Each structure stands twice: as structure tokens, then as C-alpha cells.
């Protein structure tokens, strides 16, 4: 579902369905969902971080006001991803 949201703002509308389809059938994603360790939360946080990075990029390209809340949320999520991925190794 998260990859569907990222593709809905990043690419054309048909790409979100294709990306969700490939994510659902991806052997790597299926393997990680069956793994005993908790890899799905860092994967979700990485997708959410990518979503926020695309929003920041769109704000810069359209010359809108840069939203500090989006930057702050992006920073917090990236910090959480760093903490989770270093503790899993």
C-alpha cells in the first residue's frame, strides 16, 4: 500500500498499480515478510522517507514555500530507519 502511495505522486497513474503488483509478487518482499526478524517496519519507513523526499522535491521544483514540518518529519523517519537498520545487523 505504501509503494502505491509513493508511485501515485511520483509517476503517472498506471504506475502505482504496476508497482503494487510487483511489490506483492516480489520474492524478496515475500521472503522478508516471512522472516522471523522484523524487516517490514524498516522497509515501510524507507518507503515513507522516499514519499516525503518526493514531496520536498516537488515543493522545490514548483517554487512553493518549503514546509518545515515535512523536512522535520523526513529527518525523524530517516533517523528511525538508521536506528532500526543498525540494530538488525
PDB file of N, CA, C and O in Angstrom:
ATOM      1  N   UNK A   1       0.814  -1.185   0.000  1.00  0.00           N
ATOM      2  CA  UNK A   1       0.000   0.000   0.000  1.00  0.00           C
ATOM      3  C   UNK A   1       0.863   1.257   0.000  1.00  0.00           C
ATOM      4  O   UNK A   1       0.513   2.255  -0.630  1.00  0.00           O
ATOM      5  N   UNK A   2       1.979   1.209   0.699  1.00  0.00           N
ATOM      6  CA  UNK A   2       2.853   2.376   0.766  1.00  0.00           C
ATOM      7  C   UNK A   2       3.510   2.644  -0.584  1.00  0.00           C
ATOM      8  O   UNK A   2       3.655   3.799  -0.984  1.00  0.00           O
ATOM      9  N   UNK A   3       3.901   1.605  -1.274  1.00  0.00           N
ATOM     10  CA  UNK A   3       4.514   1.792  -2.589  1.00  0.00           C
ATOM     11  C   UNK A   3       3.494   2.337  -3.583  1.00  0.00           C
ATOM     12  O   UNK A   3       3.859   3.050  -4.518  1.00  0.00           O
ATOM     13  N   UNK A   4       2.238   2.011  -3.391  1.00  0.00           N
ATOM     14  CA  UNK A   4       1.150   2.553  -4.202  1.00  0.00           C
ATOM     15  C   UNK A   4       1.068   4.068  -4.011  1.00  0.00           C
ATOM     16  O   UNK A   4       0.902   4.808  -4.981  1.00  0.00           O
ATOM     17  N   UNK A   5       1.182   4.526  -2.773  1.00  0.00           N
ATOM     18  CA  UNK A   5       1.134   5.957  -2.490  1.00  0.00           C
ATOM     19  C   UNK A   5       2.323   6.713  -3.046  1.00  0.00           C
ATOM     20  O   UNK A   5       2.173   7.826  -3.549  1.00  0.00           O
ATOM     21  N   UNK A   6       3.506   6.118  -2.960  1.00  0.00           N
ATOM     22  CA  UNK A   6       4.694   6.777  -3.499  1.00  0.00           C
ATOM     23  C   UNK A   6       4.582   6.929  -5.015  1.00  0.00           C
ATOM     24  O   UNK A   6       4.904   7.985  -5.560  1.00  0.00           O
ATOM     25  N   UNK A   7       4.134   5.899  -5.681  1.00  0.00           N
ATOM     26  CA  UNK A   7       4.012   5.978  -7.137  1.00  0.00           C
ATOM     27  C   UNK A   7       2.871   6.872  -7.577  1.00  0.00           C
ATOM     28  O   UNK A   7       2.892   7.386  -8.695  1.00  0.00           O
ATOM     29  N   UNK A   8       1.882   7.070  -6.730  1.00  0.00           N
ATOM     30  CA  UNK A   8       0.775   7.940  -7.127  1.00  0.00           C
ATOM     31  C   UNK A   8       1.207   9.395  -7.214  1.00  0.00           C
ATOM     32  O   UNK A   8       0.640  10.158  -7.996  1.00  0.00           O
ATOM     33  N   UNK A   9       2.213   9.800  -6.415  1.00  0.00           N
ATOM     34  CA  UNK A   9       2.674  11.179  -6.512  1.00  0.00           C
ATOM     35  C   UNK A   9       3.910  11.328  -7.385  1.00  0.00           C
ATOM     36  O   UNK A   9       4.218  12.435  -7.829  1.00  0.00           O
ATOM     37  N   UNK A  10       4.621  10.243  -7.639  1.00  0.00           N
ATOM     38  CA  UNK A  10       5.878  10.346  -8.376  1.00  0.00           C
ATOM     39  C   UNK A  10       5.730  10.134  -9.876  1.00  0.00           C
ATOM     40  O   UNK A  10       6.429  10.779 -10.658  1.00  0.00           O
ATOM     41  N   UNK A  11       4.833   9.242 -10.295  1.00  0.00           N
ATOM     42  CA  UNK A  11       4.750   8.866 -11.699  1.00  0.00           C
ATOM     43  C   UNK A  11       3.324   8.960 -12.199  1.00  0.00           C
ATOM     44  O   UNK A  11       2.453   9.489 -11.508  1.00  0.00           O
ATOM     45  N   UNK A  12       3.085   8.464 -13.367  1.00  0.00           N
ATOM     46  CA  UNK A  12       1.748   8.502 -13.953  1.00  0.00           C
ATOM     47  C   UNK A  12       0.840   7.486 -13.249  1.00  0.00           C
ATOM     48  O   UNK A  12       1.340   6.558 -12.613  1.00  0.00           O
ATOM     49  N   UNK A  13      -0.487   7.646 -13.352  1.00  0.00           N
ATOM     50  CA  UNK A  13      -1.419   6.846 -12.538  1.00  0.00           C
ATOM     51  C   UNK A  13      -1.331   5.333 -12.718  1.00  0.00           C
ATOM     52  O   UNK A  13      -1.544   4.599 -11.754  1.00  0.00           O
ATOM     53  N   UNK A  14      -1.028   4.849 -13.902  1.00  0.00           N
ATOM     54  CA  UNK A  14      -0.971   3.399 -14.093  1.00  0.00           C
ATOM     55  C   UNK A  14       0.236   2.775 -13.392  1.00  0.00           C
ATOM     56  O   UNK A  14       0.232   1.578 -13.106  1.00  0.00           O
ATOM     57  N   UNK A  15       1.256   3.565 -13.116  1.00  0.00           N
ATOM     58  CA  UNK A  15       2.458   3.008 -12.489  1.00  0.00           C
ATOM     59  C   UNK A  15       2.212   2.591 -11.053  1.00  0.00           C
ATOM     60  O   UNK A  15       2.889   1.695 -10.548  1.00  0.00           O
ATOM     61  N   UNK A  16       1.259   3.223 -10.385  1.00  0.00           N
ATOM     62  CA  UNK A  16       1.017   2.843  -8.993  1.00  0.00           C
ATOM     63  C   UNK A  16       0.449   1.434  -8.890  1.00  0.00           C
ATOM     64  O   UNK A  16       0.781   0.698  -7.960  1.00  0.00           O
ATOM     65  N   UNK A  17      -0.397   1.056  -9.829  1.00  0.00           N
ATOM     66  CA  UNK A  17      -0.959  -0.296  -9.823  1.00  0.00           C
ATOM     67  C   UNK A  17       0.111  -1.318 -10.185  1.00  0.00           C
ATOM     68  O   UNK A  17       0.178  -2.395  -9.592  1.00  0.00           O
ATOM     69  N   UNK A  18       0.941  -0.978 -11.153  1.00  0.00           N
ATOM     70  CA  UNK A  18       2.017  -1.877 -11.568  1.00  0.00           C
ATOM     71  C   UNK A  18       3.018  -2.074 -10.423  1.00  0.00           C
ATOM     72  O   UNK A  18       3.452  -3.196 -10.162  1.00  0.00           O
ATOM     73  N   UNK A  19       3.379  -0.990  -9.746  1.00  0.00           N
ATOM     74  CA  UNK A  19       4.339  -1.100  -8.635  1.00  0.00           C
ATOM     75  C   UNK A  19       3.770  -1.915  -7.477  1.00  0.00           C
ATOM     76  O   UNK A  19       4.482  -2.716  -6.872  1.00  0.00           O
ATOM     77  N   UNK A  20       2.493  -1.715  -7.169  1.00  0.00           N
ATOM     78  CA  UNK A  20       1.873  -2.503  -6.098  1.00  0.00           C
ATOM     79  C   UNK A  20       1.805  -3.979  -6.479  1.00  0.00           C
ATOM     80  O   UNK A  20       1.980  -4.855  -5.631  1.00  0.00           O
ATOM     81  N   UNK A  21       1.551  -4.247  -7.754  1.00  0.00           N
ATOM     82  CA  UNK A  21       1.516  -5.627  -8.235  1.00  0.00           C
ATOM     83  C   UNK A  21       2.886  -6.284  -8.099  1.00  0.00           C
ATOM     84  O   UNK A  21       2.989  -7.409  -7.609  1.00  0.00           O
ATOM     85  N   UNK A  22       3.946  -5.585  -8.534  1.00  0.00           N
ATOM     86  CA  UNK A  22       5.289  -6.147  -8.434  1.00  0.00           C
ATOM     87  C   UNK A  22       5.743  -6.290  -6.985  1.00  0.00           C
ATOM     88  O   UNK A  22       6.470  -7.228  -6.656  1.00  0.00           O
ATOM     89  N   UNK A  23       5.328  -5.380  -6.125  1.00  0.00           N
ATOM     90  CA  UNK A  23       5.701  -5.485  -4.714  1.00  0.00           C
ATOM     91  C   UNK A  23       5.003  -6.673  -4.061  1.00  0.00           C
ATOM     92  O   UNK A  23       5.579  -7.345  -3.205  1.00  0.00           O
ATOM     93  N   UNK A  24       3.767  -6.929  -4.467  1.00  0.00           N
ATOM     94  CA  UNK A  24       3.034  -8.065  -3.894  1.00  0.00           C
ATOM     95  C   UNK A  24       3.612  -9.393  -4.352  1.00  0.00           C
ATOM     96  O   UNK A  24       3.566 -10.372  -3.608  1.00  0.00           O
ATOM     97  N   UNK A  25       4.153  -9.446  -5.559  1.00  0.00           N
ATOM     98  CA  UNK A  25       4.694 -10.691  -6.095  1.00  0.00           C
ATOM     99  C   UNK A  25       6.210 -10.796  -6.016  1.00  0.00           C
ATOM    100  O   UNK A  25       6.791 -11.782  -6.471  1.00  0.00           O
ATOM    101  N   UNK A  26       6.843  -9.802  -5.451  1.00  0.00           N
ATOM    102  CA  UNK A  26       8.296  -9.797  -5.355  1.00  0.00           C
ATOM    103  C   UNK A  26       8.776 -10.904  -4.420  1.00  0.00           C
ATOM    104  O   UNK A  26       8.336 -10.967  -3.272  1.00  0.00           O
ATOM    105  N   UNK A  27       9.662 -11.770  -4.884  1.00  0.00           N
ATOM    106  CA  UNK A  27      10.175 -12.831  -3.999  1.00  0.00           C
ATOM    107  C   UNK A  27      10.915 -12.272  -2.788  1.00  0.00           C
ATOM    108  O   UNK A  27      10.862 -12.851  -1.703  1.00  0.00           O
ATOM    109  N   UNK A  28      11.598 -11.158  -2.971  1.00  0.00           N
ATOM    110  CA  UNK A  28      12.321 -10.549  -1.860  1.00  0.00           C
ATOM    111  C   UNK A  28      11.358 -10.022  -0.801  1.00  0.00           C
ATOM    112  O   UNK A  28      11.588 -10.213   0.393  1.00  0.00           O
ATOM    113  N   UNK A  29      10.277  -9.357  -1.227  1.00  0.00           N
ATOM    114  CA  UNK A  29       9.298  -8.836  -0.271  1.00  0.00           C
ATOM    115  C   UNK A  29       8.565  -9.974   0.442  1.00  0.00           C
ATOM    116  O   UNK A  29       8.286  -9.884   1.637  1.00  0.00           O
ATOM    117  N   UNK A  30       8.259 -11.034  -0.287  1.00  0.00           N
ATOM    118  CA  UNK A  30       7.598 -12.183   0.337  1.00  0.00           C
ATOM    119  C   UNK A  30       8.538 -12.853   1.331  1.00  0.00           C
ATOM    120  O   UNK A  30       8.115 -13.254   2.415  1.00  0.00           O
ATOM    121  N   UNK A  31       9.807 -12.975   0.967  1.00  0.00           N
ATOM    122  CA  UNK A  31      10.791 -13.569   1.877  1.00  0.00           C
ATOM    123  C   UNK A  31      10.926 -12.736   3.153  1.00  0.00           C
ATOM    124  O   UNK A  31      10.960 -13.283   4.255  1.00  0.00           O
ATOM    125  N   UNK A  32      11.002 -11.404   3.000  1.00  0.00           N
ATOM    126  CA  UNK A  32      11.142 -10.554   4.180  1.00  0.00           C
ATOM    127  C   UNK A  32       9.898 -10.592   5.063  1.00  0.00           C
ATOM    128  O   UNK A  32      10.003 -10.472   6.284  1.00  0.00           O
ATOM    129  N   UNK A  33       8.734 -10.756   4.464  1.00  0.00           N
ATOM    130  CA  UNK A  33       7.519 -10.824   5.279  1.00  0.00           C
ATOM    131  C   UNK A  33       7.431 -12.138   6.045  1.00  0.00           C
ATOM    132  O   UNK A  33       6.770 -12.197   7.082  1.00  0.00           O
ATOM    133  N   UNK A  34       8.077 -13.187   5.563  1.00  0.00           N
ATOM    134  CA  UNK A  34       8.062 -14.479   6.238  1.00  0.00           C
ATOM    135  C   UNK A  34       9.227 -14.655   7.208  1.00  0.00           C
ATOM    136  O   UNK A  34       9.252 -15.613   7.980  1.00  0.00           O
ATOM    137  N   UNK A  35      10.168 -13.758   7.172  1.00  0.00           N
ATOM    138  CA  UNK A  35      11.351 -13.847   8.020  1.00  0.00           C
ATOM    139  C   UNK A  35      10.975 -13.621   9.481  1.00  0.00           C
ATOM    140  O   UNK A  35      10.039 -12.880   9.781  1.00  0.00           O
ATOM    141  N   UNK A  36      11.702 -14.257  10.377  1.00  0.00           N
ATOM    142  CA  UNK A  36      11.405 -14.135  11.801  1.00  0.00           C
ATOM    143  C   UNK A  36      11.794 -12.765  12.349  1.00  0.00           C
ATOM    144  O   UNK A  36      11.232 -12.311  13.345  1.00  0.00           O
ATOM    145  N   UNK A  37      12.741 -12.115  11.710  1.00  0.00           N
ATOM    146  CA  UNK A  37      13.139 -10.783  12.156  1.00  0.00           C
ATOM    147  C   UNK A  37      12.143  -9.756  11.647  1.00  0.00           C
ATOM    148  O   UNK A  37      11.329 -10.038  10.767  1.00  0.00           O
ATOM    149  N   UNK A  38      12.220  -8.579  12.206  1.00  0.00           N
ATOM    150  CA  UNK A  38      11.263  -7.537  11.859  1.00  0.00           C
ATOM    151  C   UNK A  38      11.852  -6.608  10.797  1.00  0.00           C
ATOM    152  O   UNK A  38      12.350  -5.529  11.117  1.00  0.00           O
ATOM    153  N   UNK A  39      11.796  -7.023   9.554  1.00  0.00           N
ATOM    154  CA  UNK A  39      12.309  -6.225   8.465  1.00  0.00           C
ATOM    155  C   UNK A  39      11.232  -5.364   7.812  1.00  0.00           C
ATOM    156  O   UNK A  39      11.556  -4.433   7.076  1.00  0.00           O
ATOM    157  N   UNK A  40       9.970  -5.654   8.065  1.00  0.00           N
ATOM    158  CA  UNK A  40       8.919  -4.914   7.379  1.00  0.00           C
ATOM    159  C   UNK A  40       8.801  -3.482   7.885  1.00  0.00           C
ATOM    160  O   UNK A  40       8.477  -2.590   7.101  1.00  0.00           O
ATOM    161  N   UNK A  41       9.049  -3.232   9.150  1.00  0.00           N
ATOM    162  CA  UNK A  41       8.983  -1.865   9.666  1.00  0.00           C
ATOM    163  C   UNK A  41      10.064  -0.974   9.056  1.00  0.00           C
ATOM    164  O   UNK A  41       9.737   0.130   8.619  1.00  0.00           O
ATOM    165  N   UNK A  42      11.330  -1.387   8.999  1.00  0.00           N
ATOM    166  CA  UNK A  42      12.306  -0.539   8.307  1.00  0.00           C
ATOM    167  C   UNK A  42      11.978  -0.351   6.822  1.00  0.00           C
ATOM    168  O   UNK A  42      12.218   0.723   6.270  1.00  0.00           O
ATOM    169  N   UNK A  43      11.435  -1.383   6.174  1.00  0.00           N
ATOM    170  CA  UNK A  43      11.076  -1.244   4.766  1.00  0.00           C
ATOM    171  C   UNK A  43       9.948  -0.219   4.608  1.00  0.00           C
ATOM    172  O   UNK A  43       9.973   0.584   3.675  1.00  0.00           O
ATOM    173  N   UNK A  44       8.981  -0.237   5.490  1.00  0.00           N
ATOM    174  CA  UNK A  44       7.901   0.740   5.455  1.00  0.00           C
ATOM    175  C   UNK A  44       8.425   2.144   5.724  1.00  0.00           C
ATOM    176  O   UNK A  44       8.005   3.100   5.072  1.00  0.00           O
ATOM    177  N   UNK A  45       9.332   2.272   6.673  1.00  0.00           N
ATOM    178  CA  UNK A  45       9.895   3.585   6.978  1.00  0.00           C
ATOM    179  C   UNK A  45      10.728   4.124   5.821  1.00  0.00           C
ATOM    180  O   UNK A  45      10.734   5.331   5.580  1.00  0.00           O
ATOM    181  N   UNK A  46      11.429   3.255   5.105  1.00  0.00           N
ATOM    182  CA  UNK A  46      12.199   3.695   3.948  1.00  0.00           C
ATOM    183  C   UNK A  46      11.264   4.180   2.843  1.00  0.00           C
ATOM    184  O   UNK A  46      11.545   5.186   2.193  1.00  0.00           O
ATOM    185  N   UNK A  47      10.168   3.481   2.629  1.00  0.00           N
ATOM    186  CA  UNK A  47       9.200   3.909   1.617  1.00  0.00           C
ATOM    187  C   UNK A  47       8.574   5.240   2.029  1.00  0.00           C
ATOM    188  O   UNK A  47       8.368   6.112   1.185  1.00  0.00           O
ATOM    189  N   UNK A  48       8.270   5.405   3.311  1.00  0.00           N
ATOM    190  CA  UNK A  48       7.712   6.663   3.795  1.00  0.00           C
ATOM    191  C   UNK A  48       8.714   7.806   3.667  1.00  0.00           C
ATOM    192  O   UNK A  48       8.338   8.936   3.354  1.00  0.00           O
ATOM    193  N   UNK A  49       9.967   7.513   3.905  1.00  0.00           N
ATOM    194  CA  UNK A  49      11.016   8.516   3.730  1.00  0.00           C
ATOM    195  C   UNK A  49      11.137   8.935   2.264  1.00  0.00           C
ATOM    196  O   UNK A  49      11.328  10.113   1.961  1.00  0.00           O
ATOM    197  N   UNK A  50      11.025   7.973   1.371  1.00  0.00           N
ATOM    198  CA  UNK A  50      11.055   8.283  -0.060  1.00  0.00           C
ATOM    199  C   UNK A  50       9.862   9.140  -0.456  1.00  0.00           C
ATOM    200  O   UNK A  50       9.999  10.063  -1.259  1.00  0.00           O
ATOM    201  N   UNK A  51       8.684   8.839   0.106  1.00  0.00           N
ATOM    202  CA  UNK A  51       7.482   9.635  -0.150  1.00  0.00           C
ATOM    203  C   UNK A  51       7.693  11.090   0.257  1.00  0.00           C
ATOM    204  O   UNK A  51       7.357  12.005  -0.495  1.00  0.00           O
ATOM    205  N   UNK A  52       8.250  11.302   1.447  1.00  0.00           N
ATOM    206  CA  UNK A  52       8.485  12.662   1.921  1.00  0.00           C
ATOM    207  C   UNK A  52       9.563  13.364   1.109  1.00  0.00           C
ATOM    208  O   UNK A  52       9.480  14.572   0.885  1.00  0.00           O
ATOM    209  N   UNK A  53      10.571  12.627   0.668  1.00  0.00           N
ATOM    210  CA  UNK A  53      11.615  13.227  -0.159  1.00  0.00           C
ATOM    211  C   UNK A  53      11.049  13.685  -1.505  1.00  0.00           C
ATOM    212  O   UNK A  53      11.448  14.730  -2.020  1.00  0.00           O
ATOM    213  N   UNK A  54      10.143  12.926  -2.065  1.00  0.00           N
ATOM    214  CA  UNK A  54       9.499  13.332  -3.318  1.00  0.00           C
ATOM    215  C   UNK A  54       8.647  14.579  -3.097  1.00  0.00           C
ATOM    216  O   UNK A  54       8.624  15.468  -3.948  1.00  0.00           O
ATOM    217  N   UNK A  55       7.942  14.655  -1.958  1.00  0.00           N
ATOM    218  CA  UNK A  55       7.153  15.843  -1.644  1.00  0.00           C
ATOM    219  C   UNK A  55       8.047  17.072  -1.503  1.00  0.00           C
ATOM    220  O   UNK A  55       7.689  18.152  -1.974  1.00  0.00           O
ATOM    221  N   UNK A  56       9.204  16.921  -0.861  1.00  0.00           N
ATOM    222  CA  UNK A  56      10.149  18.031  -0.723  1.00  0.00           C
ATOM    223  C   UNK A  56      10.654  18.466  -2.091  1.00  0.00           C
ATOM    224  O   UNK A  56      10.747  19.661  -2.372  1.00  0.00           O
ATOM    225  N   UNK A  57      10.978  17.502  -2.940  1.00  0.00           N
ATOM    226  CA  UNK A  57      11.458  17.807  -4.283  1.00  0.00           C
ATOM    227  C   UNK A  57      10.383  18.517  -5.106  1.00  0.00           C
ATOM    228  O   UNK A  57      10.692  19.457  -5.839  1.00  0.00           O
ATOM    229  N   UNK A  58       9.140  18.087  -4.997  1.00  0.00           N
ATOM    230  CA  UNK A  58       8.061  18.747  -5.724  1.00  0.00           C
ATOM    231  C   UNK A  58       7.847  20.172  -5.227  1.00  0.00           C
ATOM    232  O   UNK A  58       7.553  21.065  -6.023  1.00  0.00           O
ATOM    233  N   UNK A  59       7.990  20.396  -3.926  1.00  0.00           N
ATOM    234  CA  UNK A  59       7.871  21.757  -3.406  1.00  0.00           C
ATOM    235  C   UNK A  59       8.976  22.654  -3.941  1.00  0.00           C
ATOM    236  O   UNK A  59       8.730  23.822  -4.243  1.00  0.00           O
ATOM    237  N   UNK A  60      10.178  22.132  -4.061  1.00  0.00           N
ATOM    238  CA  UNK A  60      11.300  22.923  -4.569  1.00  0.00           C
ATOM    239  C   UNK A  60      11.125  23.216  -6.054  1.00  0.00           C
ATOM    240  O   UNK A  60      11.361  24.342  -6.492  1.00  0.00           O
ATOM    241  N   UNK A  61      10.714  22.222  -6.833  1.00  0.00           N
ATOM    242  CA  UNK A  61      10.566  22.413  -8.274  1.00  0.00           C
ATOM    243  C   UNK A  61       9.406  23.332  -8.637  1.00  0.00           C
ATOM    244  O   UNK A  61       9.479  24.051  -9.634  1.00  0.00           O
ATOM    245  N   UNK A  62       8.345  23.320  -7.851  1.00  0.00           N
ATOM    246  CA  UNK A  62       7.203  24.192  -8.145  1.00  0.00           C
ATOM    247  C   UNK A  62       7.342  25.553  -7.478  1.00  0.00           C
ATOM    248  O   UNK A  62       6.428  26.375  -7.546  1.00  0.00           O
ATOM    249  N   UNK A  63       8.465  25.790  -6.844  1.00  0.00           N
ATOM    250  CA  UNK A  63       8.784  27.061  -6.172  1.00  0.00           C
ATOM    251  C   UNK A  63       7.754  27.432  -5.117  1.00  0.00           C
ATOM    252  O   UNK A  63       7.468  28.608  -4.890  1.00  0.00           O
ATOM    253  N   UNK A  64       7.212  26.423  -4.487  1.00  0.00           N
ATOM    254  CA  UNK A  64       6.320  26.692  -3.371  1.00  0.00           C
ATOM    255  C   UNK A  64       7.139  26.935  -2.116  1.00  0.00           C
ATOM    256  O   UNK A  64       8.356  26.752  -2.093  1.00  0.00           O
ATOM    257  N   UNK A  65       6.450  27.343  -1.097  1.00  0.00           N
ATOM    258  CA  UNK A  65       7.109  27.550   0.185  1.00  0.00           C
ATOM    259  C   UNK A  65       7.536  26.187   0.729  1.00  0.00           C
ATOM    260  O   UNK A  65       6.746  25.244   0.746  1.00  0.00           O
ATOM    261  N   UNK A  66       8.765  26.093   1.164  1.00  0.00           N
ATOM    262  CA  UNK A  66       9.278  24.835   1.712  1.00  0.00           C
ATOM    263  C   UNK A  66       8.657  24.637   3.087  1.00  0.00           C
ATOM    264  O   UNK A  66       8.761  25.493   3.966  1.00  0.00           O
ATOM    265  N   UNK A  67       8.009  23.489   3.252  1.00  0.00           N
ATOM    266  CA  UNK A  67       7.312  23.205   4.513  1.00  0.00           C
ATOM    267  C   UNK A  67       8.284  22.594   5.509  1.00  0.00           C
ATOM    268  O   UNK A  67       8.858  21.531   5.270  1.00  0.00           O
ATOM    269  N   UNK A  68       8.455  23.272   6.612  1.00  0.00           N
ATOM    270  CA  UNK A  68       9.380  22.820   7.649  1.00  0.00           C
ATOM    271  C   UNK A  68       8.903  21.524   8.295  1.00  0.00           C
ATOM    272  O   UNK A  68       9.722  20.699   8.700  1.00  0.00           O
ATOM    273  N   UNK A  69       7.594  21.336   8.396  1.00  0.00           N
ATOM    274  CA  UNK A  69       7.062  20.117   9.019  1.00  0.00           C
ATOM    275  C   UNK A  69       7.424  18.876   8.199  1.00  0.00           C
ATOM    276  O   UNK A  69       7.709  17.821   8.766  1.00  0.00           O
ATOM    277  N   UNK A  70       7.414  18.996   6.874  1.00  0.00           N
ATOM    278  CA  UNK A  70       7.778  17.857   6.026  1.00  0.00           C
ATOM    279  C   UNK A  70       9.262  17.543   6.190  1.00  0.00           C
ATOM    280  O   UNK A  70       9.643  16.376   6.275  1.00  0.00           O
ATOM    281  N   UNK A  71      10.098  18.574   6.234  1.00  0.00           N
ATOM    282  CA  UNK A  71      11.527  18.350   6.442  1.00  0.00           C
ATOM    283  C   UNK A  71      11.803  17.702   7.788  1.00  0.00           C
ATOM    284  O   UNK A  71      12.622  16.790   7.894  1.00  0.00           O
ATOM    285  N   UNK A  72      11.111  18.182   8.818  1.00  0.00           N
ATOM    286  CA  UNK A  72      11.320  17.638  10.150  1.00  0.00           C
ATOM    287  C   UNK A  72      10.860  16.190  10.241  1.00  0.00           C
ATOM    288  O   UNK A  72      11.541  15.359  10.842  1.00  0.00           O
ATOM    289  N   UNK A  73       9.713  15.883   9.650  1.00  0.00           N
ATOM    290  CA  UNK A  73       9.230  14.506   9.636  1.00  0.00           C
ATOM    291  C   UNK A  73      10.170  13.596   8.850  1.00  0.00           C
ATOM    292  O   UNK A  73      10.415  12.457   9.248  1.00  0.00           O
ATOM    293  N   UNK A  74      10.690  14.097   7.741  1.00  0.00           N
ATOM    294  CA  UNK A  74      11.659  13.329   6.939  1.00  0.00           C
ATOM    295  C   UNK A  74      12.920  13.036   7.757  1.00  0.00           C
ATOM    296  O   UNK A  74      13.459  11.931   7.701  1.00  0.00           O
ATOM    297  N   UNK A  75      13.377  14.015   8.502  1.00  0.00           N
ATOM    298  CA  UNK A  75      14.565  13.833   9.335  1.00  0.00           C
ATOM    299  C   UNK A  75      14.321  12.810  10.439  1.00  0.00           C
ATOM    300  O   UNK A  75      15.191  11.987  10.724  1.00  0.00           O
ATOM    301  N   UNK A  76      13.157  12.854  11.056  1.00  0.00           N
ATOM    302  CA  UNK A  76      12.829  11.906  12.121  1.00  0.00           C
ATOM    303  C   UNK A  76      12.727  10.487  11.576  1.00  0.00           C
ATOM    304  O   UNK A  76      13.237   9.546  12.184  1.00  0.00           O
ATOM    305  N   UNK A  77      12.074  10.335  10.441  1.00  0.00           N
ATOM    306  CA  UNK A  77      11.916   8.997   9.859  1.00  0.00           C
ATOM    307  C   UNK A  77      13.257   8.436   9.419  1.00  0.00           C
ATOM    308  O   UNK A  77      13.517   7.248   9.607  1.00  0.00           O
ATOM    309  N   UNK A  78      14.118   9.269   8.837  1.00  0.00           N
ATOM    310  CA  UNK A  78      15.445   8.782   8.453  1.00  0.00           C
ATOM    311  C   UNK A  78      16.273   8.386   9.666  1.00  0.00           C
ATOM    312  O   UNK A  78      17.050   7.433   9.602  1.00  0.00           O
ATOM    313  N   UNK A  79      16.117   9.101  10.761  1.00  0.00           N
ATOM    314  CA  UNK A  79      16.819   8.728  11.992  1.00  0.00           C
ATOM    315  C   UNK A  79      16.317   7.386  12.518  1.00  0.00           C
ATOM    316  O   UNK A  79      17.108   6.559  12.972  1.00  0.00           O
ATOM    317  N   UNK A  80      15.000   7.172  12.457  1.00  0.00           N
ATOM    318  CA  UNK A  80      14.446   5.888  12.883  1.00  0.00           C
ATOM    319  C   UNK A  80      14.920   4.745  11.991  1.00  0.00           C
ATOM    320  O   UNK A  80      15.218   3.656  12.482  1.00  0.00           O
ATOM    321  N   UNK A  81      14.989   4.985  10.697  1.00  0.00           N
ATOM    322  CA  UNK A  81      15.489   3.959   9.776  1.00  0.00           C
ATOM    323  C   UNK A  81      16.925   3.611  10.115  1.00  0.00           C
ATOM    324  O   UNK A  81      17.299   2.438  10.121  1.00  0.00           O
ATOM    325  N   UNK A  82      17.727   4.616  10.395  1.00  0.00           N
ATOM    326  CA  UNK A  82      19.120   4.363  10.757  1.00  0.00           C
ATOM    327  C   UNK A  82      19.215   3.547  12.035  1.00  0.00           C
ATOM    328  O   UNK A  82      20.025   2.624  12.126  1.00  0.00           O
ATOM    329  N   UNK A  83      18.398   3.877  13.016  1.00  0.00           N
ATOM    330  CA  UNK A  83      18.423   3.140  14.285  1.00  0.00           C
ATOM    331  C   UNK A  83      17.975   1.697  14.087  1.00  0.00           C
ATOM    332  O   UNK A  83      18.608   0.773  14.598  1.00  0.00           O
ATOM    333  N   UNK A  84      16.889   1.501  13.349  1.00  0.00           N
ATOM    334  CA  UNK A  84      16.383   0.141  13.138  1.00  0.00           C
ATOM    335  C   UNK A  84      17.338  -0.719  12.314  1.00  0.00           C
ATOM    336  O   UNK A  84      17.552  -1.888  12.633  1.00  0.00           O
ATOM    337  N   UNK A  85      17.906  -0.151  11.268  1.00  0.00           N
ATOM    338  CA  UNK A  85      18.760  -0.973  10.410  1.00  0.00           C
ATOM    339  C   UNK A  85      20.091  -1.284  11.077  1.00  0.00           C
ATOM    340  O   UNK A  85      20.659  -2.346  10.825  1.00  0.00           O
ATOM    341  N   UNK A  86      20.600  -0.413  11.903  1.00  0.00           N
ATOM    342  CA  UNK A  86      21.863  -0.728  12.584  1.00  0.00           C
ATOM    343  C   UNK A  86      21.643  -1.730  13.714  1.00  0.00           C
ATOM    344  O   UNK A  86      22.561  -2.472  14.063  1.00  0.00           O
ATOM    345  N   UNK A  87      20.449  -1.765  14.288  1.00  0.00           N
ATOM    346  CA  UNK A  87      20.203  -2.729  15.365  1.00  0.00           C
ATOM    347  C   UNK A  87      19.894  -4.126  14.808  1.00  0.00           C
ATOM    348  O   UNK A  87      20.019  -5.115  15.530  1.00  0.00           O
ATOM    349  N   UNK A  88      19.496  -4.216  13.542  1.00  0.00           N
ATOM    350  CA  UNK A  88      19.184  -5.518  12.947  1.00  0.00           C
ATOM    351  C   UNK A  88      20.416  -6.274  12.473  1.00  0.00           C
ATOM    352  O   UNK A  88      20.371  -7.489  12.279  1.00  0.00           O
ATOM    353  N   UNK A  89      21.505  -5.561  12.289  1.00  0.00           N
ATOM    354  CA  UNK A  89      22.702  -6.194  11.751  1.00  0.00           C
ATOM    355  C   UNK A  89      23.413  -7.001  12.784  1.00  0.00           C
ATOM    356  O   UNK A  89      24.447  -7.604  12.494  1.00  0.00           O
TER     357      UNK A  89
END
